């Protein structure tokens, strides 16, 4: 092993010792193989349970690259088209309206339908509830029904979202929101099976991702990491099991399968998914994507105008597509990886990035809500990996 990679362990331990993380793990892949893994700290501080390779993490938005890959697999096979209207699969998306600067509260009927590509590229105009009153009302209604014992399915929730006013006409710009959740519902209709079952049959099963899914069985609950809130520079345990449409409960009876935020995984499981991507869509004799399909998956999809509105965290000015960021130039970047690198992360600081030019991937797993500056640990870990390997 390259001894320079031990810098990653030093960086990780320093952050845990400083109280910035209860615990975390990091893995480096090079040329398709795992070459370094280290862990530090606790999966549950109170019980003394330490982070391990089989610790299960809530990956939240790191679910999105899996949903994007599933969508492109369906495009690759002719089941979906990027230019298919979303309303073809979800009738709730017919006759959509959107807000304009001068609409004065009266939404304008869109003369341009929402396409599957708008979902994949986050140019749909469908935002999260904290940025959209209409979406907030739908979520509140769904929460009220859930308290009465009534659950909406993935498709039912998506159709409800279709009736919401959009923040802008589909295709006008980039904005983060429920697009991946709607994409999961589209895949469910197109595939003719529940979205979670499709992922199990077509991705998780073939890749041997035995601990990845929308459910954590009772026998595995003891491996689920505890989430901690460090935002006020103190450590507070929190439990989101009943939060946001019940998706955090990870129970068999949860009807809503969130393609945008609902999966759990281990660092080893997610590494199998990344190895498949590193090998351009083929892994262990199983072909997930054609060469053309893989190139489409990782190619920048935003037009120059749309890319100007891609202002997520430190990715401003880069590009995006299929629920992945794409590094298109070196400026405005915290990392030294090559142009063309791609990846995405989750709310509680799970993350991955893959650089095909140097054939390096770095994965990071934590369950941490923290001050903004703590999120740079993943970037520093990536840079240290590049120091060792390039």
C-alpha positions as CSV (number, residue, x, y, z in Angstrom):
1,X,0.0,0.0,0.0
2,X,1.2,3.5,-0.8
3,X,2.1,5.0,2.7
4,X,1.1,8.5,1.5
5,X,-2.5,7.3,1.7
6,X,-2.2,7.3,5.5
7,X,-2.7,11.0,5.2
8,X,-6.4,10.2,4.8
9,X,-6.5,8.4,8.1
10,X,-4.7,11.3,9.8
11,X,-7.2,13.9,8.4
12,X,-10.2,11.7,9.4
13,X,-8.9,11.2,12.9
14,X,-8.2,14.9,13.4
15,X,-11.8,15.8,12.5
16,X,-13.2,13.1,14.8
17,X,-10.8,14.1,17.6
18,X,-11.9,17.8,17.2
19,X,-15.5,16.8,17.7
20,X,-16.6,17.6,14.2
21,X,-17.8,14.0,13.5
22,X,-18.9,11.2,15.8
23,X,-17.4,8.9,13.3
24,X,-16.8,8.4,9.5
25,X,-15.2,6.1,7.0
26,X,-13.4,6.7,3.7
27,X,-12.4,4.4,0.8
28,X,-10.2,4.9,-2.2
29,X,-10.6,2.9,-5.4
30,X,-7.9,2.9,-8.1
31,X,-8.1,1.2,-11.5
32,X,-11.2,-0.6,-10.4
33,X,-9.9,-2.0,-7.1
34,X,-10.1,-0.9,-3.5
35,X,-6.6,0.2,-2.4
36,X,-7.4,2.0,0.8
37,X,-10.0,2.0,3.6
38,X,-10.0,3.6,7.0
39,X,-12.6,4.3,9.6
40,X,-12.6,6.3,12.8
41,X,-15.0,7.1,15.6
42,X,-18.4,5.9,16.5
43,X,-21.6,4.8,14.7
44,X,-23.3,5.4,18.0
45,X,-21.5,7.3,20.7
46,X,-23.9,6.5,23.5
47,X,-23.6,2.7,23.2
48,X,-19.9,2.8,22.2
49,X,-20.6,1.1,18.8
50,X,-17.8,2.0,16.4
51,X,-17.9,2.7,12.7
52,X,-17.3,-0.5,10.7
53,X,-17.2,-1.5,7.1
54,X,-20.7,-2.9,7.4
55,X,-22.2,0.2,9.1
56,X,-25.4,1.2,7.3
57,X,-25.8,4.9,6.4
58,X,-28.7,7.0,5.3
59,X,-27.3,8.3,2.0
60,X,-30.2,10.8,1.3
61,X,-29.3,12.6,-1.9
62,X,-26.6,10.1,-2.8
63,X,-29.6,8.1,-3.8
64,X,-29.9,10.3,-6.9
65,X,-27.0,8.9,-8.9
66,X,-28.5,5.5,-8.6
67,X,-31.9,6.8,-9.8
68,X,-30.2,8.6,-12.7
69,X,-28.3,5.4,-13.6
70,X,-31.6,3.4,-13.5
71,X,-33.2,6.0,-15.8
72,X,-30.4,5.9,-18.3
73,X,-30.5,2.1,-18.3
74,X,-34.2,2.4,-19.4
75,X,-33.2,5.0,-22.0
76,X,-30.4,2.6,-23.2
77,X,-33.0,-0.1,-23.7
78,X,-35.5,2.1,-25.5
79,X,-38.1,1.9,-22.7
80,X,-37.7,5.7,-22.0
81,X,-36.8,8.7,-24.1
82,X,-35.2,11.8,-22.7
83,X,-37.7,13.8,-24.7
84,X,-40.7,11.9,-23.6
85,X,-43.3,14.0,-21.8
86,X,-43.5,13.2,-18.1
87,X,-47.3,13.4,-18.5
88,X,-47.2,10.3,-20.7
89,X,-46.4,8.3,-17.5
90,X,-47.9,10.6,-14.9
91,X,-51.2,12.3,-15.9
92,X,-50.8,14.7,-13.0
93,X,-48.2,16.5,-15.0
94,X,-50.5,17.6,-17.8
95,X,-51.3,21.3,-18.3
96,X,-48.7,22.6,-15.9
97,X,-48.5,26.1,-14.7
98,X,-45.5,28.1,-13.6
99,X,-44.7,31.4,-11.8
100,X,-43.2,34.4,-13.6
101,X,-41.7,37.5,-12.3
102,X,-44.7,39.5,-13.4
103,X,-47.5,36.9,-12.8
104,X,-48.6,38.6,-9.5
105,X,-49.7,35.3,-8.0
106,X,-51.5,34.1,-11.2
107,X,-49.5,31.2,-12.6
108,X,-49.0,31.0,-16.4
109,X,-50.0,27.8,-18.3
110,X,-46.8,26.4,-19.7
111,X,-46.6,26.1,-23.5
112,X,-43.7,23.7,-23.1
113,X,-44.3,20.3,-21.4
114,X,-41.9,18.8,-18.9
115,X,-39.7,16.2,-20.4
116,X,-37.9,13.3,-18.8
117,X,-34.7,15.1,-19.4
118,X,-35.9,18.0,-17.3
119,X,-36.2,15.6,-14.4
120,X,-32.8,14.1,-15.0
121,X,-31.1,17.6,-15.3
122,X,-33.0,19.3,-12.4
123,X,-34.5,21.8,-14.9
124,X,-38.1,20.8,-14.2
125,X,-39.0,23.8,-12.1
126,X,-40.3,21.5,-9.4
127,X,-38.6,22.5,-6.1
128,X,-38.5,21.2,-2.5
129,X,-41.2,22.3,0.0
130,X,-39.0,24.9,1.6
131,X,-38.9,26.8,-1.7
132,X,-42.4,26.2,-3.0
133,X,-45.6,26.9,-1.2
134,X,-47.6,24.5,-3.5
135,X,-45.2,21.7,-2.8
136,X,-45.2,22.4,0.9
137,X,-49.0,22.0,0.8
138,X,-48.8,18.6,-0.9
139,X,-46.2,17.4,1.6
140,X,-48.4,18.7,4.5
141,X,-51.4,16.9,3.1
142,X,-49.4,13.7,2.7
143,X,-48.2,14.0,6.3
144,X,-51.7,14.5,7.6
145,X,-52.9,11.4,5.7
146,X,-50.0,9.4,7.0
147,X,-51.0,10.2,10.6
148,X,-54.4,8.8,9.8
149,X,-52.9,5.6,8.5
150,X,-53.2,6.4,4.8
151,X,-50.0,6.3,2.7
152,X,-49.5,7.6,-0.8
153,X,-47.4,5.5,-3.1
154,X,-44.4,6.7,-5.1
155,X,-46.6,7.3,-8.1
156,X,-49.5,8.8,-6.2
157,X,-47.1,11.3,-4.6
158,X,-45.6,12.2,-7.9
159,X,-49.0,12.8,-9.5
160,X,-49.8,15.1,-6.6
161,X,-46.6,17.1,-7.3
162,X,-47.7,17.4,-10.9
163,X,-50.5,19.7,-9.9
164,X,-48.1,22.2,-8.2
165,X,-47.1,25.5,-9.7
166,X,-43.6,25.3,-11.0
167,X,-41.0,27.9,-10.1
168,X,-40.2,28.4,-13.8
169,X,-41.0,27.0,-17.2
170,X,-39.5,23.6,-17.6
171,X,-36.0,23.9,-19.2
172,X,-35.5,27.5,-18.3
173,X,-32.8,26.9,-15.6
174,X,-31.4,24.6,-13.0
175,X,-32.9,24.3,-9.5
176,X,-32.7,21.6,-6.8
177,X,-36.0,19.8,-6.0
178,X,-38.1,16.7,-6.2
179,X,-37.1,15.7,-9.8
180,X,-35.4,12.5,-8.8
181,X,-38.5,11.4,-6.8
182,X,-40.7,12.0,-9.8
183,X,-38.1,10.1,-12.0
184,X,-38.5,7.1,-9.7
185,X,-42.2,7.1,-10.3
186,X,-41.7,7.4,-14.1
187,X,-39.3,4.3,-13.9
188,X,-41.9,2.5,-11.9
189,X,-44.6,3.0,-14.6
190,X,-42.2,2.3,-17.4
191,X,-40.8,-0.9,-15.8
192,X,-44.1,-2.2,-14.6
193,X,-42.9,-2.9,-11.1
194,X,-42.3,-1.0,-7.9
195,X,-39.3,1.3,-8.2
196,X,-37.5,-0.4,-5.3
197,X,-38.0,-3.8,-6.9
198,X,-36.6,-2.5,-10.1
199,X,-33.5,-1.2,-8.4
200,X,-33.1,-4.6,-6.6
201,X,-33.5,-6.6,-9.7
202,X,-31.5,-4.5,-12.1
203,X,-28.8,-2.9,-10.0
204,X,-28.5,-4.0,-6.3
205,X,-28.9,-7.7,-7.0
206,X,-26.4,-8.0,-9.9
207,X,-23.9,-5.8,-8.0
208,X,-24.2,-7.8,-4.8
209,X,-25.3,-4.6,-2.9
210,X,-27.0,-6.7,-0.1
211,X,-27.4,-3.8,2.4
212,X,-28.7,-1.2,0.0
213,X,-32.4,-0.4,-0.4
214,X,-35.4,1.5,1.0
215,X,-35.8,-0.9,3.9
216,X,-33.6,-1.7,6.9
217,X,-34.8,-5.1,8.2
218,X,-35.0,-5.6,11.9
219,X,-32.0,-7.9,11.9
220,X,-29.9,-5.1,10.5
221,X,-31.2,-2.3,12.6
222,X,-28.2,-2.6,15.0
223,X,-25.9,-1.6,12.1
224,X,-27.7,1.6,11.3
225,X,-25.5,4.6,12.2
226,X,-26.9,7.3,14.5
227,X,-27.2,10.8,13.0
228,X,-25.8,13.7,15.0
229,X,-26.2,17.4,14.8
230,X,-23.0,19.4,15.2
231,X,-24.3,22.8,13.9
232,X,-23.9,24.7,17.1
233,X,-20.5,23.0,17.8
234,X,-22.1,20.6,20.3
235,X,-23.1,17.0,19.5
236,X,-26.8,16.3,19.6
237,X,-28.3,12.9,18.7
238,X,-31.4,13.2,16.5
239,X,-33.9,10.7,15.1
240,X,-35.6,11.4,11.8
241,X,-37.5,8.1,11.7
242,X,-40.9,9.7,11.4
243,X,-39.7,12.7,9.4
244,X,-40.5,13.7,5.8
245,X,-43.2,11.4,4.6
246,X,-42.0,8.4,6.6
247,X,-39.2,7.6,4.3
248,X,-36.7,7.6,7.1
249,X,-38.4,4.8,8.9
250,X,-37.0,2.3,6.4
251,X,-39.9,-0.1,7.1
252,X,-41.4,-2.7,4.8
253,X,-44.8,-1.0,5.0
254,X,-43.6,2.4,3.8
255,X,-45.3,3.1,0.5
256,X,-43.3,6.0,-0.7
257,X,-39.9,5.0,-2.2
258,X,-37.8,8.2,-2.6
259,X,-35.5,8.2,-5.6
260,X,-34.1,11.5,-4.4
261,X,-33.4,10.7,-0.8
262,X,-34.6,7.4,0.4
263,X,-31.8,4.8,0.2
264,X,-29.5,3.4,2.8
265,X,-26.2,1.8,2.0
266,X,-22.8,0.8,3.3
267,X,-19.5,2.1,2.0
268,X,-18.7,-1.3,0.6
269,X,-22.0,-1.6,-1.2
270,X,-21.8,1.8,-2.7
271,X,-18.2,1.0,-3.8
272,X,-19.6,-1.8,-6.0
273,X,-21.9,0.7,-7.7
274,X,-18.9,3.0,-8.2
275,X,-16.7,0.2,-9.5
276,X,-19.4,-0.5,-12.1
277,X,-19.2,3.1,-13.2
278,X,-15.4,3.1,-13.2
279,X,-15.7,0.1,-15.6
280,X,-18.0,2.1,-17.9
281,X,-21.2,0.3,-17.1
282,X,-20.0,-3.3,-17.1
283,X,-19.0,-5.3,-14.0
284,X,-18.4,-8.9,-13.1
285,X,-19.7,-10.0,-16.5
286,X,-22.9,-8.1,-16.2
287,X,-23.6,-5.3,-18.7
288,X,-25.6,-2.5,-17.1
289,X,-25.1,0.2,-19.8
290,X,-23.8,0.3,-23.4
291,X,-20.8,2.5,-24.2
292,X,-23.2,5.1,-25.6
293,X,-25.5,4.9,-22.6
294,X,-22.6,5.3,-20.2
295,X,-21.3,8.3,-22.1
296,X,-24.7,9.9,-22.0
297,X,-24.9,9.2,-18.2
298,X,-21.7,11.1,-17.4
299,X,-21.9,13.9,-20.1
300,X,-22.8,17.5,-19.1
301,X,-26.5,18.1,-20.0
302,X,-27.0,21.7,-19.1
303,X,-27.0,24.3,-21.8
304,X,-24.6,27.3,-21.3
305,X,-27.5,29.3,-20.0
306,X,-28.8,26.6,-17.7
307,X,-25.2,26.0,-16.4
308,X,-25.0,29.6,-15.3
309,X,-27.8,28.9,-12.8
310,X,-26.1,25.7,-11.4
311,X,-24.9,27.3,-8.2
312,X,-25.0,24.3,-5.8
313,X,-22.5,24.6,-2.9
314,X,-19.0,25.0,-4.4
315,X,-20.0,23.7,-7.8
316,X,-20.9,27.0,-9.3
317,X,-20.0,27.2,-13.0
318,X,-19.6,23.4,-13.4
319,X,-22.2,21.3,-15.2
320,X,-24.8,18.7,-14.3
321,X,-26.9,15.9,-15.7
322,X,-28.6,12.6,-14.7
323,X,-28.4,13.6,-11.1
324,X,-24.6,14.0,-11.2
325,X,-22.3,17.0,-11.2
326,X,-19.7,17.1,-13.9
327,X,-16.4,19.0,-13.5
328,X,-16.0,21.0,-16.7
329,X,-13.2,23.4,-15.6
330,X,-10.7,23.9,-12.8
331,X,-12.0,27.2,-11.4
332,X,-14.5,27.4,-8.6
333,X,-13.5,24.0,-7.4
334,X,-12.2,22.7,-4.1
335,X,-10.5,19.7,-5.6
336,X,-7.5,18.8,-7.8
337,X,-9.2,16.0,-9.7
338,X,-9.4,16.0,-13.5
339,X,-11.8,17.7,-15.8
340,X,-14.6,15.2,-16.4
341,X,-14.8,14.0,-12.8
342,X,-18.3,13.4,-11.5
343,X,-20.3,12.4,-8.4
344,X,-22.8,13.6,-5.8
345,X,-23.4,13.5,-2.1
346,X,-26.1,13.2,0.5
347,X,-27.4,15.5,3.2
348,X,-25.6,14.0,6.2
349,X,-22.2,14.1,4.5
350,X,-22.1,10.9,2.5
351,X,-20.3,11.5,-0.8
352,X,-18.5,10.1,-3.7
353,X,-16.5,11.4,-6.7
354,X,-15.1,9.4,-9.6
355,X,-12.3,10.6,-12.0
356,X,-12.1,8.3,-15.1
357,X,-9.0,10.0,-16.5
358,X,-6.9,9.0,-13.4
359,X,-9.2,6.1,-12.6
360,X,-9.5,7.3,-9.0
361,X,-12.7,7.3,-6.9
362,X,-13.1,8.4,-3.3
363,X,-16.1,7.5,-1.1
364,X,-16.9,9.0,2.3
365,X,-19.6,8.0,4.8
366,X,-20.8,9.9,7.8
367,X,-24.1,10.8,9.5
368,X,-23.4,14.4,10.4
369,X,-25.3,17.7,10.2
370,X,-22.6,20.3,10.7
371,X,-21.5,23.8,10.1
372,X,-20.8,24.5,6.4
373,X,-17.0,24.5,6.8
374,X,-17.0,20.9,8.0
375,X,-18.2,19.7,4.6
376,X,-14.7,20.5,3.2
377,X,-13.3,17.4,4.8
378,X,-14.4,15.3,1.9
379,X,-12.7,17.6,-0.5
380,X,-9.5,17.6,1.5
381,X,-9.6,13.8,1.6
382,X,-9.9,13.7,-2.2
383,X,-6.9,16.0,-2.6
384,X,-4.8,13.9,-0.3
385,X,-5.7,10.8,-2.3
386,X,-4.5,12.6,-5.5
387,X,-1.2,13.5,-3.8
388,X,-0.6,9.8,-3.1
389,X,-1.7,8.5,-6.5
390,X,-0.8,11.1,-9.2
